[in-house]
Amino acid sequence: KYREAVDKLSGGRESVTKFVFLGRALRACRRYEEAIEAFEMALKQKGDLLKVTLEKAETQTQAGKLDDAKKTLKTLSNFENVSASYHYQQGRVQEAMGCYTAAEEQYKAALGLEPRNCAAMFRLAYLSDLLGSDEQAIEYYKQITAESPVYISALMNLAVLYEDAGDYDKASKCVQMVLNSYPNHAKAILFKKDIESAKTMVYDD
């Protein structure tokens, strides 16, 4: 309920917490300029330099302001080889620019610092799928779901790969895990029906 969050947070007293959550809510509403302003206010309130600046960079990336995102991340260059989140955001910028090899290197650097970083692992899985490395993508998605059993996007993407490979039971299991936590998930409900139909499909030679 991001719009409702924006309304309520806007009326709250000024604090780092207010501006960080306001920025996230505004970003979810695609009100990127206002979100960036909120994160800048959080920095003025002496919010955590790394965390808040990375939130700002992520917003700039989502807004398509890639040059601005690169400049923002450059101010955090001292966190290179120290912060997994820093490398993850670097990867996001490179990916948005279409530099997939560079993005992959950044995500792997993030995992080197934080092996259970599901966000970096998800992007690696997505890139592997995008570049046609289905088996590698499946391995990454399986690792994510082992760490975070309700990582919806990972489970749904893994289900698609399993269905493409004709492994309908595993695909169905992934979708069911989503529905166990989110019974009204519209895409999961439809996809489950598709998988069940595929199991009983008969081809006329």
Z-matrix of the N, CA and C atoms (Angstrom, degrees):
N
C 1 1.459
C 2 1.523 1 109.14
N 3 1.329 2 114.49 1 63.00
C 4 1.463 3 120.33 2 -171.39
C 5 1.531 4 113.52 3 -65.35
N 6 1.322 5 116.87 4 -39.04
C 7 1.464 6 118.95 5 179.95
C 8 1.522 7 110.97 6 -63.71
N 9 1.325 8 115.11 7 -41.78
C 10 1.465 9 119.56 8 177.84
C 11 1.523 10 110.17 9 -64.20
N 12 1.329 11 116.39 10 -38.74
C 13 1.471 12 120.59 11 178.34
C 14 1.524 13 110.79 12 -62.27
N 15 1.341 14 115.79 13 -42.48
C 16 1.475 15 119.74 14 179.14
C 17 1.523 16 110.30 15 -60.08
N 18 1.330 17 116.85 16 -44.71
C 19 1.472 18 120.70 17 -179.18
C 20 1.520 19 111.20 18 -61.54
N 21 1.322 20 116.19 19 -45.18
C 22 1.466 21 119.31 20 -176.56
C 23 1.532 22 111.81 21 -71.51
N 24 1.326 23 115.87 22 -42.14
C 25 1.463 24 119.41 23 -178.67
C 26 1.527 25 112.07 24 -67.75
N 27 1.321 26 116.33 25 -33.67
C 28 1.466 27 119.83 26 -179.13
C 29 1.526 28 111.78 27 -60.00
N 30 1.335 29 115.84 28 -29.34
C 31 1.462 30 119.81 29 -178.86
C 32 1.515 31 114.23 30 -90.19
N 33 1.333 32 116.49 31 -1.95
C 34 1.463 33 119.81 32 -177.66
C 35 1.522 34 112.02 33 -79.81
N 36 1.326 35 115.64 34 164.78
C 37 1.473 36 119.53 35 179.64
C 38 1.521 37 109.37 36 -70.59
N 39 1.314 38 116.01 37 151.79
C 40 1.458 39 120.60 38 -176.64
C 41 1.526 40 111.16 39 -68.21
N 42 1.341 41 114.91 40 129.32
C 43 1.458 42 121.46 41 177.60
C 44 1.518 43 108.15 42 -165.36
N 45 1.312 44 116.23 43 165.04
C 46 1.461 45 120.20 44 177.72
C 47 1.522 46 110.12 45 -58.71
N 48 1.321 47 116.61 46 -46.83
C 49 1.468 48 121.32 47 -177.91
C 50 1.518 49 111.19 48 -57.93
N 51 1.335 50 116.88 49 -44.42
C 52 1.458 51 120.45 50 -179.72
C 53 1.524 52 110.81 51 -59.09
N 54 1.316 53 116.89 52 -49.94
C 55 1.455 54 120.10 53 -173.77
C 56 1.529 55 112.64 54 -70.61
N 57 1.331 56 117.72 55 -32.81
C 58 1.466 57 119.82 56 177.64
C 59 1.529 58 110.49 57 -66.70
N 60 1.324 59 116.46 58 -48.01
C 61 1.465 60 119.13 59 -178.60
C 62 1.530 61 111.39 60 -71.84
N 63 1.332 62 116.57 61 -32.21
C 64 1.464 63 119.93 62 175.73
C 65 1.526 64 109.72 63 -64.92
N 66 1.338 65 116.19 64 -41.97
C 67 1.452 66 120.07 65 178.61
C 68 1.517 67 111.87 66 -61.75
N 69 1.334 68 116.39 67 -42.69
C 70 1.467 69 120.09 68 179.11
C 71 1.523 70 111.59 69 -64.34
N 72 1.329 71 116.23 70 -41.34
C 73 1.464 72 120.34 71 -179.39
C 74 1.530 73 110.58 72 -66.92
N 75 1.330 74 116.43 73 -41.70
C 76 1.467 75 120.73 74 178.73
C 77 1.528 76 110.26 75 -64.34
N 78 1.328 77 116.25 76 -39.20
C 79 1.471 78 120.03 77 178.50
C 80 1.520 79 110.57 78 -63.23
N 81 1.323 80 116.46 79 -41.28
C 82 1.466 81 120.38 80 178.25
C 83 1.526 82 111.27 81 -63.26
N 84 1.325 83 115.98 82 -28.21
C 85 1.474 84 121.15 83 177.60
C 86 1.528 85 111.33 84 -87.05
N 87 1.323 86 116.71 85 2.14
C 88 1.464 87 124.23 86 -178.77
C 89 1.530 88 112.55 87 64.60
N 90 1.291 89 116.08 88 26.86
C 91 1.461 90 121.55 89 174.49
C 92 1.537 91 106.83 90 -96.76
N 93 1.322 92 113.67 91 69.57
C 94 1.455 93 120.88 92 -167.57
C 95 1.525 94 114.77 93 -63.56
N 96 1.329 95 117.36 94 -43.45
C 97 1.464 96 119.59 95 -178.21
C 98 1.529 97 111.07 96 -61.50
N 99 1.318 98 115.63 97 -42.85
C 100 1.468 99 119.77 98 178.46
C 101 1.522 100 111.05 99 -66.52
N 102 1.339 101 115.88 100 -35.64
C 103 1.466 102 119.96 101 178.90
C 104 1.526 103 110.36 102 -64.42
N 105 1.332 104 116.09 103 -43.72
C 106 1.462 105 120.53 104 178.72
C 107 1.520 106 110.59 105 -60.82
N 108 1.319 107 116.21 106 -42.04
C 109 1.473 108 120.69 107 177.76
C 110 1.526 109 110.71 108 -60.95
N 111 1.326 110 116.74 109 -39.48
C 112 1.464 111 121.00 110 179.88
C 113 1.524 112 110.72 111 -63.79
N 114 1.335 113 116.75 112 -43.01
C 115 1.464 114 119.63 113 179.02
C 116 1.523 115 111.39 114 -67.18
N 117 1.334 116 116.72 115 -34.52
C 118 1.467 117 119.71 116 176.61
C 119 1.524 118 110.53 117 -66.06
N 120 1.330 119 116.44 118 -35.53
C 121 1.470 120 120.53 119 176.47
C 122 1.527 121 109.94 120 -66.77
N 123 1.335 122 116.83 121 -37.28
C 124 1.469 123 120.77 122 178.25
C 125 1.527 124 109.99 123 -63.01
N 126 1.336 125 116.63 124 -38.49
C 127 1.458 126 120.11 125 177.63
C 128 1.523 127 111.25 126 -66.35
N 129 1.328 128 116.13 127 -37.84
C 130 1.474 129 120.16 128 177.90
C 131 1.526 130 110.92 129 -65.87
N 132 1.323 131 115.29 130 -27.78
C 133 1.466 132 120.55 131 177.94
C 134 1.536 133 111.04 132 -84.27
N 135 1.346 134 115.02 133 12.10
C 136 1.466 135 122.56 134 179.17
C 137 1.538 136 112.85 135 66.37
N 138 1.332 137 114.50 136 40.79
C 139 1.456 138 119.29 137 174.44
C 140 1.517 139 110.43 138 -71.47
N 141 1.324 140 117.38 139 165.47
C 142 1.459 141 122.76 140 -179.24
C 143 1.534 142 109.87 141 -55.35
N 144 1.326 143 116.22 142 117.33
C 145 1.470 144 121.51 143 -173.83
C 146 1.522 145 112.32 144 -55.33
N 147 1.327 146 117.41 145 -50.00
C 148 1.460 147 120.99 146 -177.17
C 149 1.522 148 111.86 147 -64.90
N 150 1.335 149 116.51 148 -54.06
C 151 1.463 150 120.38 149 -174.86
C 152 1.524 151 112.53 150 -62.16
N 153 1.327 152 116.88 151 -45.68
C 154 1.466 153 119.68 152 -176.46
C 155 1.529 154 111.05 153 -71.12
N 156 1.317 155 116.67 154 -39.73
C 157 1.467 156 119.67 155 179.61
C 158 1.523 157 110.76 156 -65.64
N 159 1.322 158 117.28 157 -36.14
C 160 1.463 159 120.31 158 176.52
C 161 1.530 160 111.26 159 -66.61
N 162 1.330 161 116.76 160 -36.43
C 163 1.475 162 120.32 161 175.72
C 164 1.535 163 109.51 162 -62.36
N 165 1.317 164 115.88 163 -41.01
C 166 1.468 165 120.86 164 178.50
C 167 1.521 166 110.44 165 -63.92
N 168 1.345 167 116.78 166 -43.94
C 169 1.467 168 121.09 167 179.90
C 170 1.526 169 111.02 168 -63.32
N 171 1.326 170 116.48 169 -41.54
C 172 1.464 171 120.09 170 178.73
C 173 1.524 172 110.91 171 -61.35
N 174 1.328 173 116.04 172 -40.25
C 175 1.464 174 120.84 173 178.84
C 176 1.517 175 110.88 174 -64.13
N 177 1.331 176 116.61 175 -42.98
C 178 1.463 177 120.64 176 178.39
C 179 1.523 178 110.98 177 -63.16
N 180 1.319 179 116.81 178 -38.32
C 181 1.468 180 120.71 179 178.32
C 182 1.520 181 110.45 180 -64.58
N 183 1.331 182 116.48 181 -46.53
C 184 1.463 183 120.05 182 -180.00
C 185 1.524 184 111.43 183 -63.92
N 186 1.332 185 116.34 184 -30.39
C 187 1.464 186 121.16 185 179.85
C 188 1.528 187 111.93 186 -79.62
N 189 1.336 188 116.46 187 -6.00
C 190 1.456 189 119.91 188 -178.52
C 191 1.514 190 113.85 189 82.73
N 192 1.330 191 116.77 190 8.74
C 193 1.459 192 121.62 191 178.52
C 194 1.530 193 108.67 192 -90.03
N 195 1.318 194 115.59 193 69.34
C 196 1.459 195 120.63 194 -170.36
C 197 1.531 196 112.91 195 -69.59
N 198 1.332 197 116.64 196 -36.27
C 199 1.470 198 119.03 197 177.48
C 200 1.525 199 110.51 198 -64.14
N 201 1.338 200 116.14 199 -39.96
C 202 1.465 201 120.20 200 178.19
C 203 1.529 202 110.32 201 -65.24
N 204 1.333 203 115.89 202 -40.57
C 205 1.467 204 120.28 203 179.67
C 206 1.521 205 110.38 204 -62.54
N 207 1.334 206 116.60 205 -42.01
C 208 1.462 207 120.60 206 179.12
C 209 1.522 208 111.13 207 -63.10
N 210 1.333 209 116.59 208 -40.95
C 211 1.468 210 120.77 209 178.55
C 212 1.530 211 110.40 210 -64.81
N 213 1.334 212 116.21 211 -40.56
C 214 1.464 213 120.58 212 179.89
C 215 1.522 214 110.05 213 -63.40
N 216 1.328 215 116.60 214 -45.24
C 217 1.463 216 120.71 215 -179.49
C 218 1.524 217 111.87 216 -67.36
N 219 1.330 218 116.22 217 -28.03
C 220 1.463 219 119.55 218 179.12
C 221 1.523 220 111.27 219 -63.48
N 222 1.332 221 116.52 220 -28.50
C 223 1.465 222 120.13 221 178.63
C 224 1.521 223 111.97 222 -70.98
N 225 1.345 224 115.97 223 -11.61
C 226 1.465 225 121.11 224 -179.46
C 227 1.526 226 112.03 225 -110.69
N 228 1.322 227 116.77 226 18.57
C 229 1.468 228 120.48 227 -174.35
C 230 1.526 229 113.46 228 -58.24
N 231 1.331 230 116.95 229 -22.45
C 232 1.473 231 119.20 230 178.68
C 233 1.524 232 112.34 231 -71.15
N 234 1.342 233 116.83 232 -8.64
C 235 1.467 234 120.44 233 177.65
C 236 1.529 235 111.83 234 -93.77
N 237 1.342 236 116.92 235 3.51
C 238 1.457 237 120.17 236 177.13
C 239 1.527 238 109.80 237 -63.03
N 240 1.335 239 114.91 238 136.71
C 241 1.476 240 122.20 239 -176.95
C 242 1.524 241 113.05 240 64.39
N 243 1.328 242 116.06 241 15.39
C 244 1.471 243 121.75 242 178.99
C 245 1.526 244 110.70 243 -123.64
N 246 1.332 245 115.82 244 -44.19
C 247 1.461 246 121.19 245 -175.02
C 248 1.524 247 112.04 246 -111.30
N 249 1.324 248 116.73 247 123.12
C 250 1.471 249 121.60 248 176.44
C 251 1.524 250 110.09 249 -65.13
N 252 1.319 251 116.88 250 -38.11
C 253 1.463 252 121.25 251 -179.11
C 254 1.524 253 111.78 252 -64.24
N 255 1.325 254 115.58 253 -35.96
C 256 1.471 255 120.32 254 177.34
C 257 1.532 256 109.80 255 -61.99
N 258 1.320 257 117.51 256 -47.50
C 259 1.464 258 120.85 257 -179.92
C 260 1.528 259 111.40 258 -67.02
N 261 1.333 260 116.29 259 -34.21
C 262 1.463 261 119.40 260 177.46
C 263 1.527 262 110.41 261 -61.42
N 264 1.330 263 116.94 262 -46.15
C 265 1.463 264 119.95 263 -179.82
C 266 1.526 265 111.55 264 -67.07
N 267 1.327 266 116.32 265 -34.97
C 268 1.468 267 119.15 266 174.61
C 269 1.529 268 109.53 267 -61.20
N 270 1.316 269 115.65 268 -41.27
C 271 1.457 270 120.44 269 177.74
C 272 1.513 271 112.84 270 -62.11
N 273 1.321 272 116.01 271 -40.25
C 274 1.465 273 120.95 272 -179.84
C 275 1.533 274 110.81 273 -62.46
N 276 1.337 275 116.07 274 -40.26
C 277 1.462 276 119.87 275 178.82
C 278 1.532 277 109.88 276 -66.08
N 279 1.328 278 116.77 277 -47.22
C 280 1.457 279 120.88 278 -179.87
C 281 1.532 280 111.08 279 -61.41
N 282 1.312 281 116.31 280 -39.79
C 283 1.465 282 120.42 281 179.00
C 284 1.515 283 110.71 282 -64.50
N 285 1.337 284 116.46 283 -42.63
C 286 1.465 285 120.97 284 179.39
C 287 1.531 286 111.78 285 -63.97
N 288 1.333 287 115.75 286 -27.44
C 289 1.465 288 120.89 287 178.08
C 290 1.525 289 112.22 288 -83.28
N 291 1.340 290 116.38 289 -6.78
C 292 1.457 291 120.33 290 -179.02
C 293 1.516 292 113.64 291 86.27
N 294 1.339 293 116.33 292 9.10
C 295 1.471 294 121.46 293 179.06
C 296 1.532 295 108.51 294 -91.31
N 297 1.327 296 116.90 295 75.84
C 298 1.459 297 121.71 296 -169.95
C 299 1.528 298 113.74 297 -67.74
N 300 1.328 299 117.22 298 -35.31
C 301 1.460 300 119.25 299 178.89
C 302 1.525 301 110.87 300 -66.03
N 303 1.336 302 115.77 301 -43.43
C 304 1.467 303 120.39 302 178.25
C 305 1.526 304 110.63 303 -64.80
N 306 1.343 305 115.74 304 -38.55
C 307 1.471 306 120.21 305 179.03
C 308 1.525 307 109.69 306 -63.88
N 309 1.329 308 115.74 307 -43.93
C 310 1.460 309 120.77 308 179.86
C 311 1.531 310 110.89 309 -59.38
N 312 1.328 311 116.84 310 -41.08
C 313 1.470 312 121.36 311 179.25
C 314 1.527 313 111.19 312 -62.56
N 315 1.334 314 116.00 313 -40.08
C 316 1.463 315 120.37 314 179.89
C 317 1.524 316 111.44 315 -67.99
N 318 1.335 317 116.73 316 -40.96
C 319 1.466 318 119.86 317 179.22
C 320 1.530 319 110.75 318 -65.88
N 321 1.336 320 115.77 319 -38.73
C 322 1.466 321 119.32 320 178.26
C 323 1.531 322 110.87 321 -67.64
N 324 1.346 323 116.41 322 -33.32
C 325 1.466 324 120.25 323 176.26
C 326 1.530 325 109.70 324 -65.35
N 327 1.337 326 115.87 325 -38.50
C 328 1.464 327 120.54 326 177.85
C 329 1.526 328 110.28 327 -62.95
N 330 1.336 329 116.31 328 -43.26
C 331 1.467 330 120.48 329 179.42
C 332 1.521 331 111.70 330 -67.76
N 333 1.330 332 116.35 331 -30.48
C 334 1.453 333 119.70 332 177.04
C 335 1.515 334 111.89 333 -64.43
N 336 1.323 335 115.60 334 -32.54
C 337 1.463 336 120.81 335 179.01
C 338 1.525 337 111.71 336 -87.23
N 339 1.323 338 115.41 337 -30.41
C 340 1.476 339 120.67 338 -177.16
C 341 1.534 340 108.50 339 -142.91
N 342 1.330 341 117.39 340 86.30
C 343 1.468 342 121.83 341 -173.44
C 344 1.525 343 115.19 342 -55.87
N 345 1.310 344 117.44 343 -24.00
C 346 1.467 345 119.64 344 -178.86
C 347 1.526 346 112.71 345 -101.74
N 348 1.315 347 116.98 346 23.18
C 349 1.464 348 120.85 347 178.68
C 350 1.525 349 108.66 348 -74.54
N 351 1.327 350 115.88 349 96.44
C 352 1.473 351 121.04 350 -174.41
C 353 1.526 352 112.50 351 -66.20
N 354 1.340 353 116.89 352 -30.64
C 355 1.467 354 119.95 353 -179.50
C 356 1.524 355 110.22 354 -64.69
N 357 1.346 356 116.91 355 -46.97
C 358 1.464 357 120.80 356 179.32
C 359 1.523 358 110.33 357 -65.54
N 360 1.327 359 116.65 358 -38.96
C 361 1.458 360 120.99 359 -179.76
C 362 1.527 361 110.82 360 -65.52
N 363 1.341 362 115.72 361 -37.34
C 364 1.464 363 120.08 362 178.96
C 365 1.524 364 110.72 363 -64.09
N 366 1.345 365 116.62 364 -43.84
C 367 1.457 366 119.46 365 -179.84
C 368 1.533 367 110.57 366 -64.98
N 369 1.336 368 117.08 367 -37.35
C 370 1.466 369 120.54 368 176.95
C 371 1.530 370 110.38 369 -63.81
N 372 1.318 371 115.93 370 -40.95
C 373 1.464 372 120.54 371 178.08
C 374 1.525 373 110.12 372 -63.23
N 375 1.318 374 115.33 373 -44.08
C 376 1.472 375 120.85 374 -179.49
C 377 1.528 376 110.76 375 -62.39
N 378 1.339 377 116.72 376 -45.04
C 379 1.461 378 120.45 377 179.04
C 380 1.522 379 111.12 378 -63.99
N 381 1.331 380 117.20 379 -40.88
C 382 1.465 381 121.15 380 178.90
C 383 1.519 382 110.44 381 -60.46
N 384 1.324 383 115.80 382 -42.72
C 385 1.462 384 121.48 383 177.83
C 386 1.524 385 109.98 384 -63.80
N 387 1.327 386 115.57 385 -44.53
C 388 1.462 387 121.74 386 -178.61
C 389 1.525 388 111.74 387 -60.58
N 390 1.337 389 115.80 388 -37.06
C 391 1.458 390 121.23 389 -176.81
C 392 1.528 391 112.97 390 -91.90
N 393 1.340 392 115.84 391 7.87
C 394 1.465 393 119.94 392 174.45
C 395 1.510 394 115.81 393 87.02
N 396 1.339 395 117.43 394 8.67
C 397 1.472 396 120.30 395 178.24
C 398 1.523 397 109.30 396 -93.59
N 399 1.342 398 115.70 397 72.70
C 400 1.460 399 121.02 398 -173.86
C 401 1.529 400 112.58 399 -60.85
N 402 1.328 401 116.72 400 -41.77
C 403 1.464 402 119.65 401 -177.68
C 404 1.522 403 111.50 402 -63.72
N 405 1.331 404 116.41 403 -40.69
C 406 1.462 405 120.09 404 178.18
C 407 1.521 406 110.39 405 -66.72
N 408 1.334 407 115.92 406 -40.43
C 409 1.461 408 120.62 407 178.71
C 410 1.529 409 110.46 408 -60.64
N 411 1.315 410 116.28 409 -44.06
C 412 1.465 411 120.96 410 179.54
C 413 1.524 412 110.37 411 -60.42
N 414 1.326 413 116.92 412 -42.27
C 415 1.471 414 120.29 413 -179.78
C 416 1.521 415 111.38 414 -62.51
N 417 1.330 416 116.73 415 -42.72
C 418 1.466 417 120.09 416 178.30
C 419 1.532 418 110.88 417 -64.33
N 420 1.330 419 116.05 418 -46.02
C 421 1.469 420 119.56 419 -179.33
C 422 1.525 421 111.20 420 -62.15
N 423 1.329 422 116.44 421 -38.09
C 424 1.467 423 120.12 422 178.94
C 425 1.528 424 110.89 423 -63.57
N 426 1.325 425 116.87 424 -39.05
C 427 1.467 426 120.73 425 177.41
C 428 1.526 427 110.85 426 -64.37
N 429 1.333 428 116.17 427 -40.91
C 430 1.473 429 120.01 428 179.55
C 431 1.517 430 110.54 429 -63.01
N 432 1.331 431 116.72 430 -47.86
C 433 1.463 432 119.87 431 -176.44
C 434 1.518 433 111.56 432 -68.12
N 435 1.335 434 116.41 433 -24.82
C 436 1.469 435 119.48 434 176.17
C 437 1.522 436 110.47 435 -71.36
N 438 1.341 437 116.36 436 -33.11
C 439 1.464 438 121.11 437 179.51
C 440 1.525 439 111.31 438 -83.61
N 441 1.321 440 115.66 439 -39.74
C 442 1.462 441 120.42 440 -174.57
C 443 1.528 442 108.70 441 -132.58
N 444 1.324 443 118.66 442 91.55
C 445 1.465 444 122.28 443 -172.59
C 446 1.526 445 116.31 444 -63.09
N 447 1.339 446 117.95 445 -13.26
C 448 1.463 447 118.13 446 177.88
C 449 1.525 448 111.64 447 -119.47
N 450 1.334 449 116.65 448 32.64
C 451 1.464 450 121.23 449 174.49
C 452 1.530 451 105.59 450 -76.89
N 453 1.331 452 116.08 451 91.21
C 454 1.464 453 122.17 452 -168.51
C 455 1.522 454 113.72 453 -55.52
N 456 1.333 455 117.11 454 -50.57
C 457 1.466 456 119.83 455 -176.60
C 458 1.520 457 111.37 456 -60.22
N 459 1.333 458 116.90 457 -41.02
C 460 1.463 459 120.49 458 179.55
C 461 1.524 460 110.55 459 -64.56
N 462 1.326 461 116.89 460 -44.80
C 463 1.460 462 120.70 461 -179.57
C 464 1.525 463 111.95 462 -63.68
N 465 1.328 464 116.47 463 -42.13
C 466 1.461 465 120.01 464 -179.51
C 467 1.528 466 111.11 465 -67.33
N 468 1.329 467 116.74 466 -42.84
C 469 1.465 468 119.69 467 179.09
C 470 1.525 469 111.44 468 -66.04
N 471 1.320 470 115.72 469 -39.03
C 472 1.462 471 120.07 470 177.79
C 473 1.526 472 110.11 471 -63.84
N 474 1.322 473 116.41 472 -39.49
C 475 1.467 474 120.83 473 177.75
C 476 1.524 475 111.15 474 -61.02
N 477 1.329 476 116.70 475 -40.37
C 478 1.472 477 121.20 476 178.65
C 479 1.527 478 110.61 477 -62.29
N 480 1.327 479 115.83 478 -44.49
C 481 1.467 480 119.97 479 179.97
C 482 1.528 481 111.36 480 -64.45
N 483 1.333 482 115.55 481 -40.89
C 484 1.464 483 118.98 482 178.37
C 485 1.534 484 110.64 483 -64.78
N 486 1.326 485 116.20 484 -40.31
C 487 1.466 486 119.27 485 179.63
C 488 1.532 487 110.50 486 -64.44
N 489 1.344 488 115.56 487 -42.16
C 490 1.470 489 119.55 488 178.72
C 491 1.525 490 111.26 489 -60.35
N 492 1.347 491 115.39 490 -32.92
C 493 1.466 492 120.47 491 -179.54
C 494 1.525 493 111.50 492 -83.76
N 495 1.348 494 116.74 493 -3.01
C 496 1.454 495 120.40 494 179.53
C 497 1.512 496 114.06 495 81.85
N 498 1.345 497 116.67 496 11.37
C 499 1.469 498 121.06 497 179.81
C 500 1.535 499 107.86 498 -94.87
N 501 1.325 500 114.88 499 76.28
C 502 1.460 501 120.53 500 -171.26
C 503 1.529 502 113.76 501 -68.75
N 504 1.315 503 117.64 502 -32.35
C 505 1.462 504 120.22 503 -179.67
C 506 1.532 505 110.73 504 -64.38
N 507 1.325 506 116.60 505 -44.32
C 508 1.463 507 120.17 506 178.72
C 509 1.523 508 110.79 507 -67.59
N 510 1.322 509 116.48 508 -37.82
C 511 1.474 510 120.35 509 178.10
C 512 1.525 511 109.93 510 -62.41
N 513 1.319 512 115.20 511 -44.61
C 514 1.465 513 120.75 512 179.79
C 515 1.523 514 111.69 513 -62.96
N 516 1.326 515 115.59 514 -38.77
C 517 1.471 516 120.63 515 179.80
C 518 1.530 517 110.79 516 -63.12
N 519 1.339 518 117.03 517 -41.82
C 520 1.468 519 121.16 518 178.83
C 521 1.528 520 111.07 519 -62.17
N 522 1.327 521 114.93 520 -46.12
C 523 1.463 522 119.18 521 -179.21
C 524 1.526 523 110.56 522 -64.56
N 525 1.325 524 116.80 523 -38.64
C 526 1.464 525 120.47 524 -179.98
C 527 1.526 526 111.27 525 -64.76
N 528 1.336 527 117.21 526 -34.28
C 529 1.467 528 120.65 527 177.07
C 530 1.530 529 110.66 528 -62.66
N 531 1.329 530 115.99 529 -37.61
C 532 1.474 531 120.33 530 176.43
C 533 1.526 532 109.53 531 -65.20
N 534 1.332 533 116.01 532 -47.01
C 535 1.470 534 120.56 533 -177.04
C 536 1.528 535 112.51 534 -67.69
N 537 1.336 536 117.04 535 -27.74
C 538 1.469 537 119.53 536 177.21
C 539 1.528 538 110.83 537 -62.98
N 540 1.318 539 115.96 538 -34.61
C 541 1.467 540 120.09 539 -179.78
C 542 1.521 541 112.20 540 -94.52
N 543 1.339 542 116.00 541 -32.00
C 544 1.471 543 120.66 542 -178.28
C 545 1.532 544 108.97 543 -130.98
N 546 1.344 545 117.12 544 78.88
C 547 1.471 546 121.80 545 -174.10
C 548 1.523 547 114.75 546 -57.98
N 549 1.334 548 117.47 547 -23.93
C 550 1.467 549 120.23 548 -176.81
C 551 1.525 550 112.84 549 -101.89
N 552 1.327 551 117.52 550 15.74
C 553 1.463 552 121.14 551 -179.32
C 554 1.532 553 108.72 552 -66.54
N 555 1.349 554 115.86 553 107.67
C 556 1.472 555 121.21 554 -171.21
C 557 1.530 556 112.96 555 -59.44
N 558 1.330 557 117.30 556 -46.38
C 559 1.470 558 119.65 557 -177.77
C 560 1.524 559 111.03 558 -64.81
N 561 1.330 560 116.35 559 -39.67
C 562 1.460 561 119.91 560 -179.55
C 563 1.527 562 110.80 561 -64.78
N 564 1.326 563 116.98 562 -40.36
C 565 1.472 564 121.44 563 179.33
C 566 1.533 565 110.38 564 -61.21
N 567 1.353 566 115.91 565 -46.58
C 568 1.461 567 120.17 566 -179.30
C 569 1.531 568 111.24 567 -66.59
N 570 1.327 569 115.25 568 -41.25
C 571 1.463 570 119.53 569 -177.79
C 572 1.523 571 110.97 570 -66.32
N 573 1.329 572 116.59 571 -36.82
C 574 1.463 573 120.01 572 178.22
C 575 1.531 574 110.22 573 -61.83
N 576 1.330 575 116.45 574 -40.16
C 577 1.461 576 120.29 575 178.00
C 578 1.531 577 110.84 576 -63.84
N 579 1.344 578 115.84 577 -40.10
C 580 1.468 579 120.22 578 179.13
C 581 1.526 580 111.18 579 -63.02
N 582 1.344 581 114.92 580 -42.39
C 583 1.469 582 119.42 581 -179.13
C 584 1.522 583 110.67 582 -64.84
N 585 1.329 584 115.94 583 -44.03
C 586 1.460 585 119.96 584 179.48
C 587 1.524 586 111.19 585 -62.49
N 588 1.338 587 116.24 586 -37.13
C 589 1.469 588 120.15 587 178.14
C 590 1.521 589 110.43 588 -66.69
N 591 1.351 590 115.36 589 -40.01
C 592 1.467 591 119.87 590 -179.21
C 593 1.529 592 111.34 591 -63.25
N 594 1.332 593 116.82 592 -32.61
C 595 1.469 594 120.94 593 -179.27
C 596 1.517 595 112.06 594 -63.73
N 597 1.338 596 115.84 595 -31.44
C 598 1.469 597 119.86 596 -174.31
C 599 1.527 598 112.77 597 -108.02
N 600 1.345 599 115.55 598 8.81
C 601 1.464 600 119.44 599 -177.33
C 602 1.542 601 110.33 600 -68.89
N 603 1.315 602 114.99 601 137.16
C 604 1.466 603 121.13 602 179.60
C 605 1.533 604 108.34 603 -119.19
N 606 1.339 605 116.39 604 131.07
C 607 1.459 606 121.04 605 179.59
C 608 1.533 607 110.04 606 -102.47
N 609 1.305 608 114.53 607 135.21
C 610 1.466 609 120.99 608 177.29
C 611 1.527 610 107.38 609 -88.94
N 612 1.320 611 116.24 610 114.37
C 613 1.476 612 120.53 611 179.66
C 614 1.530 613 111.76 612 -58.50
